């Protein structure tokens, strides 16, 4: 799911950016951390199956 909604020739999509952030331990260049918050998935079906990113200062 790296291509949509961008064209394949455009380069990496938003999911690639999330994977890069998680590979860095969820820490951004600005110093904030973004752990995955799975508590927001109240239903068994979600548009965000991997959870949401929660910003922690």
VMD Tcl script that draws the C-alpha trace (Angstrom):
set ca {
  {0.00 0.00 0.00}
  {2.87 2.32 -0.66}
  {1.70 3.54 -4.09}
  {-1.85 4.88 -3.63}
  {-2.81 7.67 -3.41}
  {0.41 8.84 -5.08}
  {1.77 7.72 -8.42}
  {4.48 5.03 -8.33}
  {6.86 7.40 -10.11}
  {6.36 9.97 -7.33}
  {8.39 8.00 -4.80}
  {7.67 6.60 -1.35}
  {4.18 7.18 0.01}
  {2.90 8.04 3.48}
  {3.22 4.50 4.82}
  {6.94 4.52 4.00}
  {7.28 7.66 6.13}
  {5.51 5.95 9.06}
  {7.77 2.90 8.72}
  {10.85 5.16 8.74}
  {9.58 6.96 11.85}
  {8.90 3.67 13.67}
  {12.35 2.36 12.68}
  {13.80 5.43 14.42}
  {12.04 4.39 17.63}
  {9.08 6.71 17.00}
  {11.24 9.79 17.63}
  {11.01 12.68 15.17}
  {13.80 15.07 14.22}
  {12.16 17.71 16.43}
  {12.46 15.49 19.51}
  {8.80 14.51 19.93}
  {7.93 10.83 20.16}
  {5.06 9.18 18.34}
  {4.10 5.83 19.89}
  {1.39 3.76 18.25}
  {-1.90 4.17 20.12}
  {-4.17 1.17 19.56}
  {-6.72 2.22 22.21}
  {-8.51 4.49 19.71}
  {-9.63 1.50 17.66}
  {-12.89 1.05 19.53}
  {-14.44 -1.20 16.91}
  {-13.10 -4.43 15.53}
  {-13.01 -2.88 12.07}
  {-10.92 0.21 11.45}
  {-9.47 2.23 8.59}
  {-6.25 2.29 10.65}
  {-5.53 -1.37 11.48}
  {-2.03 -0.59 12.78}
  {-3.34 2.05 15.19}
  {-2.92 5.81 15.37}
  {0.23 7.82 16.03}
  {0.03 9.68 19.32}
  {2.32 12.69 19.80}
  {4.10 12.79 23.15}
  {6.26 15.80 23.95}
}
mol new
graphics top color blue
foreach p $ca { graphics top sphere $p radius 0.5 }
foreach p [lrange $ca 0 end-1] q [lrange $ca 1 end] { graphics top cylinder $p $q radius 0.2 }
display resetview
